[in-house]
Amino acid sequence: MSLLTDSPVHSSSNDDFAAFLDAELNSNSSASSPAEEDEDEHEESNDKEAEDDNEFEEKSVKRCKVEMSGNIHEHGSTSHSTLEHNTGKDKSLKMDICTHPGSFGDMCILCGQRLEEESGVTFGYIHKGLRLANDEIVRLRNIDMKNLLHHKKLYLVLDLDHTLLNSTLLAHLTPEEEEYLKNQTKSQTDSRQDASRVNLFKLDFIHMMTKLRPFVHTFLKEASEMFDMYIYTMGDRPYALEMARLLDPNKEYFNAKVISRDDGTQRHQKGLDVVLGQESAVLILDDTENAWTKHKDNLILMERYHYFNSSCRQFGYNCKSLLELGKDENESDGALASVLKALKQVHSMFFDELGGDLAGRDVRQVLKVVRKEVLKGCKIVFSRVFPTRYQAADHHLWKMAEQLGATCMTELDPSVTHVISTDVGTEKSRWAVKEKKFLVNPQWIEAVNFLWRKLPEENYPVKPTNEE
């Protein structure tokens, strides 16, 4: 991420500030492990951080200028305006007035003035105590957007748990799971596998076991060529940094762009207000739709990855985990591989197929177009899927089918291609069998939505029930 390239700002103070943020986002030190984060609790680390912050603030103050001239005019930035005052024939007073684009604690990052009121958004994941004013956020987003589009890249925000990996507390492992995982981790160690091939980690210092989702390393590598990537998790910061270390051991993809629940502005919610990217260029991968109530148009919903039994129990599923079944997702056509294909389609359409001004394009609209191709041409009728007297068009499966490009209907006619039912004995189900239409259970729609392709209907049969 470059906050400096192609910047229209001419003030040296603003250039230094943008360069500072750029360095923080790409610094190796900011991507430390949870163990290193915990050291912040020690007095020595706190003293050092305070000294670093003070040193930067002192330098910022020294950069602020006091000059002489006359009239108020604006620089090409949000940081300073210039006040001119005539004092005589040959004398004038010119003073730079800082508009406080950012702060550390209650001190302006440029002029060092103590600020009485807090405003803007906190970006603690970039630098501890950093807060940016709204105008400065807009300016930085515009700069970075211009640079990213120049390099044919967009933004991708990635959830961790159940999207890229699955973690469980060691205390939640069953004896059978513990024995199996012990043998698996030993096998990985004995075979001296390449780091990119290791996918199971026992993390004693946080009392957890973590399993990376199949295909995740290839996914990150290929996605990084199309997107500037962020991690955004509801986990705490030490956990987030440790997972980032497992996923990105060489610090190629994320660096400081690791956002945890400690960095959010709303409790139990995720928002793009803490991402330095324009919403029109951001895509999100997450397994929890309700976490993004303000950004559903940016969201690609992921099928949850349940490797451990405790993960199934967490969501109230009465089913066996992948570990208990003794299998895992398929790398070649699993969730991440399928979504990567969709991301490539979106990226290609955004940059190569649309006309008009590149800066005026909206990836959310492109995502809708690509999604509508999945079930294009399908005409669907539902049977015994919605509760009695429920408005069918309000049901999430109806909406999901339409978003995938299908046409949903309430009555049968020869143009219907699919009947989605929970019971083979209903009138509509029997009609589908008689007319040789596809009869599938509701999981077909959900699986298609997760994998971004029309799946074989025979894999989703409707089982008979005792109800008529």
Secondary structure, 3 states (H helix, E strand, C coil): CCCCCCCCCCCHHHHHHHHHHHHHHCCCHHHCCHHHHHHHHCHHHHHHHHHHHHHHHHHHHHHCCEECCCCCEECCCCCEEEEEEECCCCCEEEEEEECCCEEECCEECCCCCECCCCCCEECCCCCCCEEECHHHHHHHHHHHHHHHHHCCCEEEEECCECCCEEEEEHHHCCHHHHHHHHHHHHHHHHCCCCHHHCCEEEEHHHCEEEEECCCHHHHHHHHCCCEEEEEECCCCHHHHHHHHHHHCCCCCCCCCCEECHHHCCCCCCCCHHHCCCCHHHEEEEECCHHHHCCCHHHEEECCCCCCCHHHHHHCCCCCCCHHHHCCCCCCCCCHHHHHHHHHHHHHHHHHHHCCCCHHHCCHHHHHHHHHHCCCCCCEEEEECCCCCCCCHHHCHHHHHHHHCCCEEECCCCCCCCEEEECCCCCHHHHHHHHCCCEEECCHHHHHHHHHCCCCCHHHCCCCCCCCC
